[in-house]
Amino acid sequence: MSPTVICGVAVPDSKIAREATEMLRDTSSDLLLDHSLRVFFWAAIALHTTPGIPQHMHPEIALLHAATGMDVAGRNYADFTDEEREAVTRVYPRGADFESGLIDEFYQGLKHRPASTFGTLNDDYLAFRDPMFRRGDICSIMLSSPWVCAHDAAGHRHGQDDRSSRTTG
């Protein structure tokens, strides 16, 4: 059994925390379980894959974003002592091929719902593993919207065809 306290950080001993940990243990790989537990120890929800937003949200969200960045990309690695990093990874190891394994885990979880990745870092996983994946971008969405493709009362098409005749102010 894993320790409930590492470097003074205690795992909550509540019914909901135990049930959430058991559900994760029962439904995910060891790699994802250990990643999730390391992230808990690097912090403590939502929006952790959307840069630029968490720091404007509740402190728990910003903390989770920072902790995930530490575990996945080593962001702010130097803010932790060697002893702190060793204490967490001794109990919840990253593994020799953690990076590639995590990319595969996320790719498998996202490949059936690529539209859900728009505007997040998650589209990177699809783009990395699937050469046919095309990222969504707001410009393409705007240019193919019903507004752009609409016709005016005189039958003129408004949109992409008009761009060359427009001037900027």
Order of alpha helices (4+ residues) and beta strands (2+ residues): beta-beta-alpha-alpha-alpha-alpha-alpha-alpha-alpha-alpha
